[in-house]
Amino acid sequence: MSFSSNLPLVMFFCSLFIHASFAEVVCEELQKDLCSFSIASSGKRCLLETEKAADGGVEYQCTTSEVVVERMAGYIETNQCVKACGVERNSVGISSDALLEPQFTAKLCSPSCYQNCPNIVDLYFNLAAGEGVFLPDLCEMQKTNPRRAMVELVSSGAAAGPVSSVSEDMHAAFAPAPM
């Protein structure tokens, strides 16, 4: 086969890649199972919320939060990072409560998460900072003395509420680059 006979096929695949690279991420258009830990093309985090349905049940809706991620935009978190970091894709709202769970903190601080999943690390870095905790220090304590890490976190007053109640100036904190 000559190149000219394959040209239409090559052009078709190139058009798919070009279209995918220009696709915008709009939170309100995301499916429920892709919403949490996604970032809209505007740079704002997506948030999964519940809404009362007409039949009295509960419907899930993906919305755009006011929390801006400074260095990422148009990003949908990978299933690998969701698993590595121990987060739940269908979680409604996000709270610093998870940082009080030693199993969660161990996964968040593990090299497979902390060094490879900057979106999730950035989110929890900012949640920890809102509680007066520096995530790299918490992770270091988690490695050497997990019980002390939890005592330090509890004494800081962590786990005060969901991400929607976090102050708007919190988005200015940057997570450190993976080591």
N, C-alpha and C positions, 0 to 999 in steps of 0.2 A: 504494500500500500504506500502510496506517495503522501507527502505532507499535505498537498492540496486536497486530497480526498478526506483527510482527517480534519481539515480546517474548520468545517462547521461544528464538529464535536468539540474541538478545542475552544472555539469561540463561545459555545454554550456554557462550558464549565467556567471559563473566565468570567462570563457575565454573572454566574451564580456567586462567585467569590467577591466580585465588585459590589453586587447588590447587598451581600451580607455585611461588607465592611462599611456601607453607608447607612445601614439600618439604625434607626433611633430606638433607644429603650425608653418607653413611656410606662411608668408604673401602672397607671390605670388600665393598660392594655395587657399586662402580664397575667398569666395564669396563676392561680393560688399557689401551686407548688413551685413557682419560680420567684415569687414576690420577695420573701424575706431574704435579706443579705444581697439584694440587687441595688444597683445605683442607676438612676435615670441619666439620660444623656445630658440633662441640665446639671448633673453633679449632686443632686439631692437623693438621699436614701429613700428606698421604697419601704413601705410599712404595711403589713397585713393587719387588717382590722375586721371586726365583726359588725354586722348590721342585722337588725331584726327584719325577717322576711315577712311578706304579706300574709303567709299562712301561719305565722307565729314562730317558725323555725329560725335558724341562724344562717345567714349568708356571709361568705367571706368576700372581702373587697380589698384590692391592692390600691393603696393611695401613695401620693408623694408627700413625704414629710418635709419639714423645714430644715432638717439637719443636712448641711452641705459637707461633702467629702472633697477636700482640697485637691487631691492628686489623682482622683479616679472619676471617670464618667462613662456612662453607657456600658455598665458591667453587670453581668449576671453570674453569681457565684457558682463555682463548679461543685459537682456532687462529691468530688474527691476532698475538697476543702471542708464541705459540710460534715463529712464523715470524720476527717482527720481532727477537726476542731471540736467535735462533739456537740454541734448545734443542731437544732431541729428546724427543718425547712418550713414547716407549717406552724411555726410559733407566732402567736398573736401578740404584738408588742414585744419589747425587749427590756429586760430589767437587769440591774447589777446583782440581783439575787443569785444568779448562776455562779458568780464569783465566789460565793460562800460554799459551794459544793466542791469538795476536794477532787472528785473524779473529773468534773468539768474543768477545773483549773489545771489539772494534770494534762488533759488533752489540749487545752488552749495553749499551754506553755510547752508542749512537746515540739521537737524540731519539725515534725511533719506539718504542724499547723503554724507555729510561730515563724518559721523561716520560709514557708511557701504560700501562706494565705494572708496577704497584707490587708485585704478588705475586712476580714473578720477580726484580725488583730487590731486594726485601726479602730473599729467599732468598740471593742472591749477595752482598748487603751483609753478611749474617751470616756466610756462609762466608769472605768476605775478612777480616772482623773477627777471626774465629777464627785467621787466619793473621797477624794483626797489620797488616793492610792496610786503609786507609780507602778504600772504593770510590769516593767522589766524587773523591778525589785521583788514584786510578788512572785514572779516566775522563778527568780533565783532562790527565794525562800522555799518555794514549792519543791524545788529539786533537792534542797539540803534538809529542810525541816517542814514538811507539809502541815503539821499541827500548829506550828508557830505562825505559818503563813495565814492560817484561818483565824487565829487569835488576833493577829495584827489587823486583818481585814475587818473583823467584827468590832474591834476597838476604834476603828476609824469612822464607824457609823455607816458602813456600806450597806447597800441594798435598800435604799430609801424609796424607790419607786420606778415606774416604767420610763422608757426612753422618751415618751411624749411629754413628760414633765421636766425633762432635763433643760437647763437654761440654754438659751440660744448662743451664748458666747462659748459654749463648750466645743463647738466645731472648730475652733481655732487651734486646739491642741493637736500636735502631730505625733503619730506613733513613730518610734525609732525604726530605722531601717533594719531588716533582718540581719542577724550576725552570721 
